[in-house]
């Protein structure tokens, strides 16, 4: 898990940034074994009540990455906003 966000209403949000090591072997070749281990861990965390959001490392290198992240976190935080008392 790269980042864990805990919200006031006890949501547990996992942010993952996936580089090549999340889906490829040491030669850079796509590895079904590595990928299947990653998705198995996602399932395990989801069953434990975590929300998981993944970003491909390539996404974060794009020129519009800042705008995309700002939009994503705005939507994420509004989804997990504590209701007014």
Secondary structure by P-SEA (a helix, b strand, c coil): ccbbbbcccbbbbbbbbbcccccccccccccaaaaaaaaaaaaaaaaabbbbbbbbcccccccaaaaaaaaaaaaaaaaaccccc
